Amino acid sequence: MKKTLLLFLVICASATVFSQNPSKKRQKPPIDYYKIISAARDTTFVDTTLSIKKKYKFNYLRKDNFELLQFSNVGQTYNSLAYSFDRLNLKPLFVAQSHHFNYKEIEDVNYYNVPTPLTELYFKTAYAQGQQMDAFFTVNTSPQFNFYIGYKGVRSLGKYQHILTSTGNFLFTSNYRTKNNRYVARAHVAAQDIFNQENGGLTDNSMQLFINDDPEFRDRGRLDVKFENAENKLEGLRFYGDHYYELLSKRDSTGYSVITIGNVLSYEDKYFRYNQSAPYAPFGPSYKTSNLETKTKLEDFNVKAYADFDNSLIGKITAWVGYNDFNYGYNSVLILDNERIPNRIKGNSIEAGGAYEKEYSGFKLSGKGAINVAGDFDGNFLQGAASYNLNEEYNAKASITVHSVAPNFNFLLNQSDYQNYNWKTELNNVKTQELKFEINTKKFGNASVSYIGIDDYAYFGIKVNDSTPSPIQDSERVDYLKIKAEKEFKFGVFALDNTLMYQQVLSGGNVFNVPQIITRNSLYYQDHWFKRALFMQTGVTFKYFTKYNMNAYDPVLAEFYVQNDQELGGFPLVDIFFNAKIRQTRIFFVYENFTSLFGGKNEYFAAPGQPYRDNVLRFGLVWNFFL
């Protein structure tokens, strides 16, 4: 990682020197010329403003984590307070999904188009002996070609024993278009690693000391943890390319008609490794008495060909066909007295799909669907949406989604040096149906209602007469209602920003646990100071969620599992913040979890046995350079 970071800095410095002409002073282009292009080809521009929404995104994930609950150290996992089912995959996902919050998937990668070189630096202090940094540099070497190079790294010792985290995300992207814009190509390389020491949480005795807020143990390093000899690591390397060419391009004052053909190619190599120097008895018997190690690997190759017909009267019609080849598993077969655990799930699949979009007088209709027509896994999805923009202040959208896909790979096959963590299952596809309605207004705020039904829901849970989690598929249907509302009130230089979520599990409540209410409220002051040279915000953020049977965390699987024995939550989270903007620099000071100064911590946990973060003062900044 150090070599990667050094290379990044050298390239930044070289490009900066190369791009500047000291003898000629140029006027800075407008900010909306600095374009960000998403994986779905939606375009926004670089935003250097300071708002309460920016404060919510000033964190390790660089996005609003309203629906997540952080563990005690930066770079650890998050417990989920609510669930979304937006990912429309046709094959199983990889293992250790709890470690994927900071893993950039293909759909998370952005591309850039900028008139002058652009650099962004993000920095924020960690909790003990560590920092977090996120930096990138992007430049157009010509109006047609752009490249981007970025690195995000975190290293933090943490306040409890044996929870060091060290993560790194290196990303290189490029995009090119011809002068007539008929041929467009883009590509990226992503190298990512997420390392965590694991301690299993606090011992029973230390748990009582923590709950009672014993003053002798406010130095959290003095609290005993269950073990100090385990670690895991998720690592991935991906190569991705996408290009298309306009076969027919007819545009005039009466309309347009465009036919495009394209191709997408990706290859990703991922592994997850769990190490422990000696077995931990509560995990059950083990095949080895020392140096336990399990390595799970996935090789994933995808190729897709597609064609678009985009017509001003008909709309945009897309059709595609794709091929996937996968190789998941372990190095050796496990032979037991009564069964044989294979070491691989290898195979391929062929998918076919289509999409449609049409926009007319404020109405927009869209739909897409795909199905595995051949191969080793069945899978399909169908999604339709209709939206209407009354004007710039009012927008409404309704959508319906039907999705069927196999459970993640570690539900189907898992191996470990711990005997209880070995299985080969035959599970049905998980079938999800979602009906969603959204309304966005500038005057009255935003609101959304989601109704989600899940058949053959797969989860990790503790079976009767067992002590470790294993895959379970529930025969009862899960019905889940989620209502979310957002509204900000402004009173001169004061503002009150509110987000409220109501959730209800109508059926399947023993296997699908969420808090009924989550709320976040920020009361703050903002104004320009020093003849508008500085814009500042200061205030307090209050977050609260009701008690519920919070999912527990298992370090061997690096997954959460359902438990119904312990209700946690119901504690307030209060942050006091001071933010400022000077030119293109946003500065953030935050005193996190202020209320933890005041007494008992009966429910102050991010998961059973895993304490939530203590109070701490943190500092950071986001700095953009336009050269």
VEXDREN-2710 file (C-alpha; in Angstrom, 1 decimal):
% VEXDREN-2710
k/r/px/py/pz
1/MET/0.0/0.0/0.0
2/LYS/2.8/2.4/0.8
3/LYS/4.3/1.9/-2.7
4/THR/0.8/2.5/-4.2
5/LEU/0.4/5.7/-2.3
6/LEU/3.9/6.9/-3.2
7/LEU/3.1/6.2/-6.9
8/PHE/-0.1/8.1/-6.5
9/LEU/1.6/11.2/-5.1
10/VAL/4.3/11.1/-7.8
11/ILE/1.7/11.0/-10.5
12/CYS/-0.3/13.8/-8.9
13/ALA/2.8/16.0/-8.7
14/SER/4.0/15.2/-12.2
15/ALA/0.5/15.9/-13.7
16/THR/0.2/19.1/-11.8
17/VAL/3.5/20.4/-13.1
18/PHE/2.7/19.3/-16.6
19/SER/-0.7/20.8/-16.7
20/GLN/0.2/24.3/-15.5
21/ASN/1.5/27.1/-17.6
22/PRO/3.1/29.7/-15.3
23/SER/3.4/32.3/-18.0
24/LYS/-0.3/32.4/-18.7
25/LYS/-3.0/33.0/-16.2
26/ARG/-6.3/31.2/-17.1
27/GLN/-9.8/31.9/-15.8
28/LYS/-11.2/29.0/-13.8
29/PRO/-14.0/27.2/-15.7
30/PRO/-17.5/27.0/-14.2
31/ILE/-17.9/24.3/-11.5
32/ASP/-20.5/22.4/-13.6
33/TYR/-17.8/21.7/-16.2
34/TYR/-16.2/19.3/-13.8
35/LYS/-18.4/16.3/-14.5
36/ILE/-18.9/13.0/-12.6
37/ILE/-20.3/10.1/-14.6
38/SER/-21.8/7.2/-12.8
39/ALA/-21.6/3.5/-13.8
40/ALA/-25.2/4.0/-15.1
41/ARG/-24.0/7.0/-17.2
42/ASP/-25.9/9.5/-15.1
43/THR/-23.9/12.8/-15.0
44/THR/-23.5/15.2/-12.0
45/PHE/-20.8/17.8/-11.3
46/VAL/-18.3/18.3/-8.5
47/ASP/-20.0/20.0/-5.5
48/THR/-17.8/22.1/-3.2
49/THR/-20.6/23.5/-1.1
50/LEU/-21.1/22.9/2.6
51/SER/-24.5/21.6/3.8
52/ILE/-25.9/19.4/6.5
53/LYS/-26.0/16.5/4.0
54/LYS/-22.2/16.9/3.5
55/LYS/-21.9/16.5/7.3
56/TYR/-23.8/13.2/7.2
57/LYS/-21.5/11.9/4.5
58/PHE/-18.3/12.9/6.3
59/ASN/-17.5/9.4/7.4
60/TYR/-15.5/6.2/6.5
61/LEU/-18.0/5.2/3.8
62/ARG/-18.3/8.7/2.4
63/LYS/-22.1/8.3/2.3
64/ASP/-25.1/8.9/4.6
65/ASN/-25.1/6.0/7.1
66/PHE/-28.6/6.7/8.6
67/GLU/-29.6/3.1/8.3
68/LEU/-26.4/1.7/9.7
69/LEU/-24.9/1.3/13.2
70/GLN/-21.2/1.5/13.5
71/PHE/-18.9/-0.8/15.5
72/SER/-16.4/0.7/17.9
73/ASN/-13.5/1.1/15.5
74/VAL/-13.2/2.8/12.1
75/GLY/-12.9/0.1/9.4
76/GLN/-15.0/-2.4/11.2
77/THR/-18.4/-3.6/10.0
78/TYR/-21.8/-2.1/10.5
79/ASN/-25.0/-3.5/11.8
80/SER/-28.1/-2.8/9.7
81/LEU/-31.0/-0.9/11.2
82/ALA/-33.0/-1.2/7.9
83/TYR/-32.7/-3.1/4.7
84/SER/-32.9/-2.3/1.0
85/PHE/-33.2/-4.8/-1.9
86/ASP/-31.9/-2.7/-4.8
87/ARG/-29.2/-5.0/-6.0
88/LEU/-30.5/-7.1/-9.0
89/ASN/-28.0/-9.9/-9.2
90/LEU/-28.6/-13.1/-11.1
91/LYS/-26.0/-15.3/-9.3
92/PRO/-25.0/-15.7/-5.7
93/LEU/-22.8/-13.1/-4.0
94/PHE/-19.5/-13.8/-2.3
95/VAL/-18.9/-14.6/1.3
96/ALA/-18.2/-12.2/4.2
97/GLN/-20.9/-9.7/3.2
98/SER/-20.4/-7.8/6.5
99/HIS/-17.0/-6.7/5.2
100/HIS/-18.3/-5.4/1.9
101/PHE/-19.7/-2.1/3.1
102/ASN/-16.4/-0.4/2.0
103/TYR/-15.9/-2.7/-1.0
104/LYS/-16.4/-0.8/-4.3
105/GLU/-18.5/-2.8/-6.7
106/ILE/-18.7/-2.1/-10.5
107/GLU/-21.8/0.1/-9.9
108/ASP/-20.0/2.1/-7.3
109/VAL/-17.2/3.3/-9.6
110/ASN/-17.5/6.9/-11.1
111/TYR/-15.7/8.3/-14.1
112/TYR/-14.7/12.0/-14.7
113/ASN/-14.6/14.6/-17.4
114/VAL/-12.8/17.8/-16.3
115/PRO/-11.6/20.9/-18.1
116/THR/-8.5/21.3/-15.8
117/PRO/-6.8/18.8/-13.4
118/LEU/-8.8/18.2/-10.2
119/THR/-7.6/16.8/-6.9
120/GLU/-9.6/15.9/-3.8
121/LEU/-8.2/15.2/-0.4
122/TYR/-10.2/13.7/2.4
123/PHE/-8.8/13.3/5.9
124/LYS/-10.3/12.3/9.2
125/THR/-8.8/11.3/12.5
126/ALA/-9.5/7.8/13.8
127/TYR/-9.9/6.5/17.4
128/ALA/-6.4/5.4/18.5
129/GLN/-3.1/5.4/16.6
130/GLY/-4.4/5.8/13.2
131/GLN/-5.9/8.0/10.5
132/GLN/-8.2/7.7/7.5
133/MET/-7.5/9.2/4.1
134/ASP/-9.2/9.3/0.7
135/ALA/-7.6/11.1/-2.2
136/PHE/-7.8/11.2/-6.0
137/PHE/-6.4/13.0/-8.9
138/THR/-8.1/13.3/-12.3
139/VAL/-7.2/15.0/-15.6
140/ASN/-8.3/15.2/-19.2
141/THR/-5.1/14.9/-21.3
142/SER/-7.4/16.0/-24.2
143/PRO/-11.1/16.9/-24.4
144/GLN/-11.7/13.2/-25.4
145/PHE/-9.6/11.3/-22.8
146/ASN/-9.7/11.4/-19.0
147/PHE/-8.0/9.3/-16.4
148/TYR/-8.5/9.1/-12.6
149/ILE/-6.3/7.6/-9.9
150/GLY/-7.4/7.3/-6.3
151/TYR/-6.6/5.7/-3.1
152/LYS/-8.6/5.3/0.1
153/GLY/-6.8/4.0/3.2
154/VAL/-7.6/3.5/6.9
155/ARG/-5.5/2.2/9.7
156/SER/-6.8/2.4/13.3
157/LEU/-5.7/0.5/16.4
158/GLY/-9.1/1.0/18.2
159/LYS/-9.8/1.4/21.9
160/TYR/-10.4/-2.2/22.7
161/GLN/-8.0/-5.1/22.7
162/HIS/-7.2/-6.7/19.3
163/ILE/-9.5/-4.8/16.9
164/LEU/-6.9/-3.2/14.6
165/THR/-8.2/-2.3/11.2
166/SER/-6.3/-1.7/8.0
167/THR/-8.1/-1.2/4.7
168/GLY/-7.0/0.0/1.2
169/ASN/-9.0/0.8/-1.9
170/PHE/-6.9/1.6/-5.0
171/LEU/-8.8/2.6/-8.1
172/PHE/-7.7/3.6/-11.6
173/THR/-10.3/4.6/-14.2
174/SER/-10.2/6.0/-17.8
175/ASN/-12.7/7.0/-20.4
176/TYR/-12.4/8.0/-24.0
177/ARG/-14.7/9.3/-26.7
178/THR/-14.0/10.2/-30.3
179/LYS/-14.5/13.8/-31.5
180/ASN/-17.8/13.0/-33.1
181/ASN/-18.9/11.1/-29.9
182/ARG/-19.9/8.0/-31.9
183/TYR/-17.4/5.7/-30.1
184/VAL/-17.1/5.7/-26.3
185/ALA/-14.9/3.5/-24.1
186/ARG/-14.2/3.3/-20.4
187/ALA/-12.3/1.0/-18.1
188/HIS/-11.2/0.6/-14.5
189/VAL/-8.9/-1.4/-12.3
190/ALA/-9.8/-1.9/-8.6
191/ALA/-7.5/-3.4/-6.0
192/GLN/-9.0/-3.6/-2.6
193/ASP/-8.1/-5.2/0.8
194/ILE/-10.0/-5.1/4.1
195/PHE/-8.1/-6.4/7.1
196/ASN/-9.6/-6.8/10.6
197/GLN/-8.4/-8.2/13.8
198/GLU/-11.2/-10.1/15.6
199/ASN/-11.7/-10.4/19.4
200/GLY/-15.2/-12.0/19.6
201/GLY/-16.5/-9.1/21.8
202/LEU/-16.3/-8.6/25.6
203/THR/-16.3/-11.4/28.1
204/ASP/-19.3/-11.7/30.5
205/ASN/-17.3/-10.1/33.3
206/SER/-16.1/-7.2/31.2
207/MET/-19.6/-6.8/29.8
208/GLN/-20.8/-6.0/33.4
209/LEU/-18.0/-3.6/34.0
210/PHE/-18.9/-1.8/30.7
211/ILE/-22.6/-1.7/31.5
212/ASN/-22.0/-0.4/35.0
213/ASP/-19.6/2.2/33.6
214/ASP/-16.9/1.3/36.1
215/PRO/-14.5/4.3/36.2
216/GLU/-11.5/2.0/36.5
217/PHE/-12.3/0.6/33.0
218/ARG/-13.0/3.7/31.1
219/ASP/-9.7/2.9/29.5
220/ARG/-11.3/0.3/27.2
221/GLY/-8.0/-1.5/26.7
222/ARG/-8.3/-2.8/30.2
223/LEU/-11.5/-4.8/29.4
224/ASP/-11.0/-8.4/28.6
225/VAL/-12.2/-9.8/25.3
226/LYS/-13.0/-13.3/24.3
227/PHE/-9.9/-14.0/22.3
228/GLU/-6.9/-12.1/20.9
229/ASN/-5.6/-14.4/18.3
230/ALA/-7.9/-14.1/15.2
231/GLU/-7.9/-12.0/12.1
232/ASN/-9.6/-12.0/8.7
233/LYS/-9.0/-10.4/5.4
234/LEU/-11.1/-9.7/2.3
235/GLU/-9.1/-8.9/-0.9
236/GLY/-10.2/-8.4/-4.5
237/LEU/-8.7/-7.4/-7.8
238/ARG/-11.0/-6.4/-10.7
239/PHE/-10.5/-5.4/-14.3
240/TYR/-13.5/-3.9/-16.1
241/GLY/-14.1/-2.5/-19.6
242/ASP/-17.1/-1.1/-21.4
243/HIS/-17.3/0.4/-24.9
244/TYR/-20.0/1.1/-27.5
245/TYR/-20.3/2.5/-31.0
246/GLU/-23.1/4.3/-32.7
247/LEU/-23.9/2.4/-35.9
248/LEU/-26.6/4.9/-37.0
249/SER/-26.7/8.4/-35.7
250/LYS/-29.4/10.6/-37.2
251/ARG/-30.1/13.9/-35.3
252/ASP/-31.9/17.0/-36.6
253/SER/-34.4/19.6/-35.5
254/THR/-37.3/17.2/-35.9
255/GLY/-35.9/14.4/-33.7
256/TYR/-33.3/11.7/-33.5
257/SER/-32.8/8.0/-34.2
258/VAL/-29.7/6.3/-32.9
259/ILE/-28.6/2.6/-33.0
260/THR/-25.7/1.6/-30.7
261/ILE/-23.9/-1.7/-30.2
262/GLY/-21.7/-2.3/-27.2
263/ASN/-19.7/-4.8/-25.2
264/VAL/-18.9/-5.1/-21.4
265/LEU/-16.1/-7.3/-20.1
266/SER/-15.1/-7.9/-16.5
267/TYR/-12.9/-10.3/-14.5
268/GLU/-12.7/-10.3/-10.7
269/ASP/-10.6/-12.4/-8.3
270/LYS/-11.6/-12.3/-4.7
271/TYR/-10.7/-14.2/-1.5
272/PHE/-11.6/-14.2/2.1
273/ARG/-9.2/-15.6/4.7
274/TYR/-9.8/-16.4/8.4
275/ASN/-6.8/-17.1/10.7
276/GLN/-6.7/-18.1/14.3
277/SER/-3.6/-19.3/16.2
278/ALA/-5.5/-21.6/18.5
279/PRO/-9.2/-22.7/18.6
280/TYR/-11.8/-21.0/20.6
281/ALA/-14.0/-23.6/22.5
282/PRO/-17.4/-21.9/22.1
283/PHE/-17.0/-22.2/18.3
284/GLY/-17.1/-25.9/18.8
285/PRO/-14.6/-28.7/18.1
286/SER/-11.9/-28.1/15.5
287/TYR/-9.9/-30.3/13.2
288/LYS/-6.6/-28.6/14.2
289/THR/-5.2/-27.6/17.6
290/SER/-3.2/-24.6/16.3
291/ASN/-2.8/-22.3/13.3
292/LEU/-6.4/-22.5/12.0
293/GLU/-6.7/-21.1/8.5
294/THR/-9.6/-21.0/6.0
295/LYS/-9.3/-19.4/2.6
296/THR/-12.3/-19.0/0.4
297/LYS/-11.8/-17.9/-3.2
298/LEU/-13.9/-16.7/-6.1
299/GLU/-13.0/-16.2/-9.8
300/ASP/-15.7/-14.4/-11.7
301/PHE/-15.6/-13.7/-15.4
302/ASN/-18.4/-11.8/-17.2
303/VAL/-19.0/-10.7/-20.8
304/LYS/-22.0/-9.0/-22.2
305/ALA/-23.0/-7.7/-25.7
306/TYR/-25.8/-5.2/-26.0
307/ALA/-27.7/-3.1/-28.6
308/ASP/-29.6/0.1/-28.1
309/PHE/-32.3/1.7/-30.3
310/ASP/-33.0/5.3/-29.1
311/ASN/-35.7/7.2/-31.0
312/SER/-37.3/10.5/-30.1
313/LEU/-40.8/9.1/-30.6
314/ILE/-40.5/5.5/-29.5
315/GLY/-38.0/5.9/-26.6
316/LYS/-34.9/3.9/-25.8
317/ILE/-35.0/0.1/-26.2
318/THR/-32.0/-2.0/-25.0
319/ALA/-31.4/-5.7/-25.4
320/TRP/-28.4/-7.8/-24.2
321/VAL/-27.0/-11.2/-23.8
322/GLY/-24.4/-12.1/-21.3
323/TYR/-22.1/-15.0/-20.3
324/ASN/-20.8/-15.6/-16.8
325/ASP/-18.2/-18.2/-15.7
326/PHE/-17.5/-18.6/-11.9
327/ASN/-15.2/-20.8/-9.8
328/TYR/-15.9/-20.6/-6.0
329/GLY/-14.5/-22.7/-3.2
330/TYR/-11.6/-24.2/-1.4
331/ASN/-8.5/-26.2/-2.1
332/SER/-9.5/-29.5/-0.7
333/VAL/-12.5/-31.8/-0.3
334/LEU/-13.7/-32.6/3.3
335/ILE/-14.7/-36.2/3.9
336/LEU/-16.7/-36.9/7.1
337/ASP/-18.2/-40.1/8.6
338/ASN/-21.6/-39.4/7.2
339/GLU/-21.1/-37.0/4.3
340/ARG/-18.7/-35.5/1.9
341/ILE/-18.2/-31.7/1.7
342/PRO/-17.0/-30.8/-1.8
343/ASN/-14.5/-28.0/-2.4
344/ARG/-15.9/-26.2/-5.4
345/ILE/-19.0/-24.7/-7.0
346/LYS/-17.9/-24.2/-10.6
347/GLY/-20.1/-23.4/-13.5
348/ASN/-21.5/-20.8/-15.9
349/SER/-24.7/-19.2/-17.0
350/ILE/-26.1/-17.4/-19.9
351/GLU/-28.4/-14.4/-19.4
352/ALA/-30.7/-12.4/-21.6
353/GLY/-32.3/-9.2/-20.8
354/GLY/-33.9/-6.0/-22.0
355/ALA/-34.7/-2.4/-20.9
356/TYR/-37.0/0.4/-22.0
357/GLU/-37.1/4.2/-21.2
358/LYS/-39.3/6.9/-22.5
359/GLU/-39.8/10.5/-21.3
360/TYR/-42.6/12.8/-22.4
361/SER/-43.9/16.0/-20.9
362/GLY/-42.7/15.3/-17.4
363/PHE/-43.6/11.6/-17.5
364/LYS/-40.9/9.0/-17.5
365/LEU/-41.5/5.3/-18.0
366/SER/-38.8/2.7/-17.5
367/GLY/-38.4/-1.0/-17.1
368/LYS/-35.8/-3.7/-17.2
369/GLY/-35.7/-7.4/-16.8
370/ALA/-33.3/-10.3/-17.2
371/ILE/-33.2/-14.1/-16.8
372/ASN/-30.6/-16.8/-16.8
373/VAL/-31.7/-18.8/-19.8
374/ALA/-29.1/-21.6/-19.3
375/GLY/-26.5/-22.6/-16.7
376/ASP/-26.0/-23.8/-13.2
377/PHE/-28.1/-21.2/-11.4
378/ASP/-31.7/-20.0/-12.0
379/GLY/-32.2/-16.3/-11.6
380/ASN/-34.4/-13.5/-12.9
381/PHE/-35.6/-10.0/-12.2
382/LEU/-38.2/-7.7/-13.5
383/GLN/-38.5/-4.0/-12.6
384/GLY/-40.9/-1.3/-13.8
385/ALA/-41.2/2.4/-12.8
386/ALA/-43.2/5.4/-13.6
387/SER/-42.3/9.0/-12.5
388/TYR/-43.7/12.4/-13.1
389/ASN/-42.0/15.8/-12.7
390/LEU/-44.8/18.4/-12.2
391/ASN/-42.1/21.1/-12.1
392/GLU/-38.7/21.7/-10.5
393/GLU/-40.3/21.4/-7.0
394/TYR/-42.5/18.3/-7.3
395/ASN/-41.6/14.8/-8.3
396/ALA/-43.3/11.5/-7.8
397/LYS/-42.2/7.9/-8.6
398/ALA/-43.8/4.5/-8.3
399/SER/-41.9/1.2/-9.0
400/ILE/-42.4/-2.5/-8.7
401/THR/-39.6/-5.1/-8.5
402/VAL/-39.7/-8.9/-8.7
403/HIS/-36.4/-10.7/-8.1
404/SER/-35.4/-14.4/-7.7
405/VAL/-31.8/-15.4/-7.0
406/ALA/-29.9/-18.1/-5.2
407/PRO/-28.6/-17.4/-1.7
408/ASN/-25.0/-16.2/-1.3
409/PHE/-22.2/-18.8/-1.9
410/ASN/-21.5/-19.4/1.8
411/PHE/-25.1/-20.5/2.3
412/LEU/-24.5/-23.2/-0.3
413/LEU/-21.0/-24.3/0.5
414/ASN/-18.7/-23.5/3.5
415/GLN/-15.6/-25.1/4.8
416/SER/-13.7/-24.3/8.0
417/ASP/-11.2/-25.8/10.5
418/TYR/-14.1/-25.6/13.0
419/GLN/-16.3/-28.6/12.5
420/ASN/-19.6/-26.8/13.0
421/TYR/-18.8/-24.5/10.1
422/ASN/-18.8/-27.1/7.3
423/TRP/-21.9/-27.6/5.1
424/LYS/-23.1/-28.2/1.6
425/THR/-26.8/-27.3/1.1
426/GLU/-29.4/-27.3/-1.6
427/LEU/-31.5/-24.2/-1.0
428/ASN/-34.3/-22.6/-3.0
429/ASN/-34.0/-19.3/-4.7
430/VAL/-34.8/-16.3/-2.5
431/LYS/-37.8/-14.5/-4.1
432/THR/-38.3/-10.8/-3.3
433/GLN/-41.2/-8.6/-4.4
434/GLU/-41.1/-4.8/-3.7
435/LEU/-43.7/-2.1/-4.3
436/LYS/-42.3/1.4/-3.7
437/PHE/-43.7/4.9/-3.9
438/GLU/-41.6/8.1/-3.6
439/ILE/-42.4/11.8/-3.5
440/ASN/-39.9/14.6/-3.5
441/THR/-40.9/18.2/-2.9
442/LYS/-38.9/21.3/-2.0
443/LYS/-41.6/22.7/0.1
444/PHE/-42.9/19.7/2.1
445/GLY/-39.9/17.4/2.1
446/ASN/-39.4/13.9/0.8
447/ALA/-41.1/10.7/1.6
448/SER/-41.0/7.1/0.5
449/VAL/-43.1/3.9/1.3
450/SER/-41.8/0.4/0.5
451/TYR/-43.6/-2.8/0.9
452/ILE/-41.3/-5.9/0.6
453/GLY/-42.3/-9.5/0.5
454/ILE/-39.7/-12.3/0.7
455/ASP/-40.4/-16.0/0.1
456/ASP/-37.8/-18.6/1.0
457/TYR/-35.8/-16.1/3.0
458/ALA/-32.3/-17.3/3.8
459/TYR/-30.4/-16.2/6.9
460/PHE/-27.8/-17.4/9.4
461/GLY/-29.2/-18.4/12.7
462/ILE/-28.6/-20.7/15.7
463/LYS/-30.5/-24.0/15.5
464/VAL/-31.9/-25.8/18.5
465/ASN/-29.2/-27.6/20.5
466/ASP/-26.5/-25.7/18.6
467/SER/-24.2/-22.9/19.6
468/THR/-22.9/-21.6/16.3
469/PRO/-24.7/-20.1/13.3
470/SER/-25.6/-22.1/10.2
471/PRO/-27.6/-21.4/7.1
472/ILE/-31.4/-21.6/7.5
473/GLN/-34.2/-21.1/4.9
474/ASP/-37.5/-20.0/6.4
475/SER/-40.7/-21.5/5.1
476/GLU/-42.7/-18.5/6.4
477/ARG/-43.1/-15.5/4.2
478/VAL/-41.5/-12.3/5.4
479/ASP/-43.5/-9.1/4.9
480/TYR/-41.7/-5.8/5.6
481/LEU/-43.1/-2.3/5.6
482/LYS/-40.7/0.7/5.5
483/ILE/-41.8/4.4/5.6
484/LYS/-39.3/7.2/5.5
485/ALA/-39.8/11.0/5.6
486/GLU/-37.3/13.8/5.4
487/LYS/-37.9/17.6/5.9
488/GLU/-35.7/20.5/6.8
489/PHE/-37.1/23.7/8.4
490/LYS/-35.2/27.0/8.2
491/PHE/-35.6/30.0/10.4
492/GLY/-33.2/32.7/9.2
493/VAL/-29.7/31.5/10.1
494/PHE/-31.1/28.5/12.1
495/ALA/-32.3/25.2/10.7
496/LEU/-33.7/21.9/11.9
497/ASP/-33.2/18.9/9.6
498/ASN/-35.3/15.8/10.3
499/THR/-35.3/12.2/9.1
500/LEU/-37.8/9.7/10.4
501/MET/-38.3/6.1/9.5
502/TYR/-41.0/3.7/10.6
503/GLN/-40.6/0.0/10.1
504/GLN/-42.9/-3.0/10.7
505/VAL/-42.3/-6.6/10.0
506/LEU/-45.8/-7.9/9.4
507/SER/-44.8/-11.5/9.2
508/GLY/-41.6/-13.4/9.8
509/GLY/-40.6/-11.3/12.7
510/ASN/-38.6/-14.0/14.3
511/VAL/-36.1/-14.2/11.4
512/PHE/-36.1/-10.5/10.2
513/ASN/-35.4/-8.1/13.0
514/VAL/-35.4/-4.3/12.6
515/PRO/-36.1/-1.4/15.0
516/GLN/-39.6/0.0/14.7
517/ILE/-38.5/3.7/14.7
518/ILE/-35.3/5.4/13.6
519/THR/-35.0/9.2/13.9
520/ARG/-32.2/11.7/13.2
521/ASN/-32.6/15.4/14.0
522/SER/-30.0/18.2/13.5
523/LEU/-30.5/21.6/15.0
524/TYR/-27.8/24.0/13.8
525/TYR/-26.8/27.5/13.0
526/GLN/-25.1/28.6/9.7
527/ASP/-24.0/31.9/8.3
528/HIS/-21.2/33.7/6.4
529/TRP/-18.5/35.3/8.5
530/PHE/-15.6/37.7/7.9
531/LYS/-17.1/39.5/4.9
532/ARG/-18.2/36.1/3.4
533/ALA/-14.7/34.7/3.5
534/LEU/-15.9/31.9/5.8
535/PHE/-19.1/29.9/5.8
536/MET/-19.7/28.0/9.0
537/GLN/-22.2/25.6/10.6
538/THR/-22.5/24.5/14.2
539/GLY/-25.1/22.5/16.0
540/VAL/-26.1/19.2/17.4
541/THR/-27.3/15.9/15.8
542/PHE/-29.6/13.6/17.7
543/LYS/-30.1/10.0/16.5
544/TYR/-32.2/7.3/18.2
545/PHE/-33.7/3.9/17.4
546/THR/-36.0/1.8/19.4
547/LYS/-34.9/-1.5/21.1
548/TYR/-35.0/-4.6/19.1
549/ASN/-33.4/-8.1/18.8
550/MET/-30.3/-6.8/17.2
551/ASN/-28.4/-9.3/14.9
552/ALA/-25.2/-10.8/16.3
553/TYR/-21.9/-10.9/14.6
554/ASP/-19.9/-14.0/13.9
555/PRO/-16.2/-13.5/13.1
556/VAL/-15.5/-16.9/11.6
557/LEU/-18.1/-16.3/8.8
558/ALA/-17.8/-12.5/9.0
559/GLU/-21.6/-12.4/8.8
560/PHE/-24.4/-11.3/11.0
561/TYR/-26.9/-13.9/12.3
562/VAL/-30.4/-13.7/13.8
563/GLN/-30.8/-13.9/17.6
564/ASN/-33.9/-13.4/19.6
565/ASP/-32.6/-13.6/23.1
566/GLN/-31.4/-10.0/23.7
567/GLU/-33.0/-6.7/23.0
568/LEU/-30.5/-3.8/22.4
569/GLY/-30.8/-0.3/21.3
570/GLY/-33.0/2.5/22.7
571/PHE/-30.0/4.7/23.5
572/PRO/-29.6/8.3/22.2
573/LEU/-26.6/9.2/20.0
574/VAL/-25.7/12.9/20.2
575/ASP/-23.0/14.6/18.2
576/ILE/-21.9/18.2/18.6
577/PHE/-20.3/19.6/15.4
578/PHE/-18.6/22.7/14.0
579/ASN/-18.1/22.8/10.3
580/ALA/-16.6/25.6/8.1
581/LYS/-15.9/26.3/4.5
582/ILE/-13.0/28.5/3.3
583/ARG/-12.8/28.7/-0.5
584/GLN/-12.8/25.0/-1.7
585/THR/-11.9/23.5/1.7
586/ARG/-14.5/22.1/4.1
587/ILE/-13.4/21.6/7.7
588/PHE/-15.2/19.4/10.2
589/PHE/-15.0/19.1/14.0
590/VAL/-17.3/16.7/15.7
591/TYR/-17.6/15.6/19.3
592/GLU/-19.1/12.1/18.8
593/ASN/-21.5/10.4/21.2
594/PHE/-21.7/13.2/23.7
595/THR/-24.4/11.4/25.8
596/SER/-22.1/8.5/26.7
597/LEU/-20.6/10.8/29.3
598/PHE/-23.7/10.4/31.4
599/GLY/-23.9/7.0/33.1
600/GLY/-25.2/3.5/32.3
601/LYS/-24.8/1.6/29.1
602/ASN/-27.2/-1.2/29.4
603/GLU/-28.1/-1.2/25.7
604/TYR/-25.1/0.7/24.4
605/PHE/-24.1/-2.0/21.9
606/ALA/-23.6/-2.2/18.1
607/ALA/-24.2/-6.0/18.3
608/PRO/-24.5/-8.5/21.3
609/GLY/-21.1/-8.3/23.0
610/GLN/-19.8/-5.5/20.8
611/PRO/-19.9/-2.1/22.5
612/TYR/-20.8/1.0/20.6
613/ARG/-18.3/3.8/20.3
614/ASP/-17.4/6.0/23.2
615/ASN/-17.3/9.8/23.2
616/VAL/-14.4/11.3/21.2
617/LEU/-13.4/14.5/19.5
618/ARG/-12.6/14.1/15.8
619/PHE/-11.3/16.4/13.1
620/GLY/-11.1/16.3/9.4
621/LEU/-11.3/18.1/6.1
622/VAL/-12.2/17.8/2.4
623/TRP/-10.0/19.9/0.1
624/ASN/-10.5/20.3/-3.7
625/PHE/-7.7/21.7/-5.9
626/PHE/-8.7/23.1/-9.3
627/LEU/-5.5/23.6/-11.3
END
